[in-house]
Amino acid sequence: MTLVENKLRARANNKCELCNAEEALQVYSVPPHEEFDEDSSILICKTCKEQIEDPEKRDSNHWRCLNESMWNEYLPVQIVSWRMLNQLRSEGWPQDLLDMMYLDEDAMKWAKATETSGDSEAVIHKDSNGNLLENGDTVVLIKDLDVKGANFTAKRGTAVHRISLVHDNAEHIEGRVEGQYIVILTKFVKKK
């Protein structure tokens, strides 16, 4: 065992810092950092590592553990928790946790550092007036929208806070209206 691994095992009480598993533990350097040190690494189990690195193996129920690990006092654990919640937000429950989570500006830059790739940079979200939209923005509906499957109408003038951009579709954003997490067309909103 390395000195860093010993320190992380002591910090984590010999448990995965995400799901509390006690077997097959290893040091995981939180990207984009490549060095293995206490300030940029976490102690993680084989299951968590596989699911972080291979979305095809991802089981969203496994990640319900983030309900606790997102409150961990160590920043690298918070960063990985935010990333996984953000990647799973379409499941519904992760968005509720993201709404409660706070990362300062520097931490958020680290958390989002691996978010963009060459393909997603080409997707630009704009509101009905051509204003650039970003994750976390507040928008206002400019027309009444019938919400399919939820049996209600989202009224014109309704504010939608902390939107999420749909990474592969420039015409779609996601947000919470009347307690429901829905997809909204960008042509029906204006940035507040």
N, C-alpha and C positions, 0 to 999 in steps of 0.2 A: 504494500500500500504506500502511496505517496503521501507527503506531508499535507497536500491540499485535500486529498481524500480523507485522511484522518481528521482534519479540521471540520470538513463537511459532515462526516459521520457523527462527530461530537455535537455539532450545531443541530443536526436533524434527529438526534437520538437513534441512529442506525435505522431510519425509516425513509422511504421515498418522500421527498418534500412536497409531492403533489398528491399521492393517493395513500400514503402511510404503509405501503407494502414493505415487508422486511427482507425479501429475498431478491437475489440477482440485482443488487444495487451497484451503480456506477456513477462516475462524475460526468456531468453533461455541461459543456460550455455553451452558454446561451448566445446564439448568433446575433449580430455578426461577429462577436468576439470569438477568437480562436484559442486564446490562452486559457489554461486551466488555473484559475485562482478563485479565492473565496468571493470576490466581488462580482464575478461574471459567470459563476458556475453554480449548479445545484446538484444535489444527490437525487438520483432518479432510478426507478426500477426499469427492468427490461420492457415490460408492457407499455408503460408511459412513453419510453423512448421510441419504440416501434411505431406507436400510434402518432407521435409527433412527426416522425420522419416519413411515414407512409400513410397518407390520408385514406387509402383503400382499406387499411386494417383498422380504421378508426371506429370505435364503439362509443356513441355519445353517452350511453349510460355510465360507462367507466368514468367519464369526466364530471359526473355530479360531485366528485370529490373536490372540485374547484370551489364549491360553496364555502369550504373551509380554507383551502390553501391560498385563495385570493387575498386573505387577510394576514398572511404570513408577514413577519416584520422584515424579511430579507428581500431586497429589490429584485434579484434574479428570479425568485419564485413568483413574485407579483407579475413580472414581465411575461413569463411563460403562461401563467394563469390567464392574463389578459388576452394573449395571442390565441390560446385554445378556445376561450369563451367567444372571442371575435370570429374565429373560424366556424364555430358551431352555432352561431346566433340564429340561424334559420330554424333551429329546433324549438325556439320560443323561450324556454327557461334560461338559456345563457344570456339573453338580452336583459332579463330582469337583474341578473348579477352584474352585468356590464353597467347598467344604470346606477348601481350602488357603488361601483368601484371608482377610485380616484387615483390618478397618476399625475405627478407634476409634469411640466413641459419637457424637461430632459428625459424623464422616464418614458413619456409617451413617444418621444422621438426614437428611443431604443426599441420600444414595443412595436412600432410601425416600421422599423428599419428593414425587416424582411418581407413586408407586405407587398411591395410593388415588384413586378417583373417587367420584362420588355413588352409583353402583350398587354398587361393591365394599364400601362402608362398611356396607351393610345385611347383608352376609354375615358372620356371627359363628360361629366354630368353638368348640365346647365338647366336652370329653371325656365319658366315661360318667358322671362324677359332677357334671357341670355346670360344671366349671372352664374358664375362658377359655383357649384355646390361641393361641399366637403363633408366627410363623416363628422357627425356631432352638430351640424348646423340645425337651425330652426327654420321651418318653412310654414307658409300659410296656404291652405287650399283655396283655389280661385273659382271653383265650381263644386256643386253638390256631387258626391260620388257614391253610387250604390256599391256597397261592399258585398261581393259575392260570397255566399256561404256563411255570412255573419248576421244576415237579416237586419241590417241597419244602413242608414245613409250618413256618410261623413259630410257634414254641412260646410258650405262655403264659409271661409273666414276662420275655420278651425286651425289652430296652431299645432304643428307636429314637431315636437322637440327631439333633439339628439337623433337625427336621421342616420341611417346607414346606407352607403352606396352599394348597389349591386355591381360587383367588380367586372362582370362580363357583359353588362347591358347598360349603355349610357342613358337609356330612356326610363330606367327603373330605379327607384329608391325604396327603402323600407323604413317604416316608422310605426309608432303606437298611436292608435286613434280609438278612443272609448275603451281602452284596456285591451284592444286587439292589435296584434302585430300584423301589419298588412303591407302589400306592395303597392306603390303609388307611381303613376306615370309622371315624369318630370314636367310634362307640358301642362299639368294641372296644379302646379305649385309655384309660389314665388318666395324667394329668400327673404327672411325677415331681417 
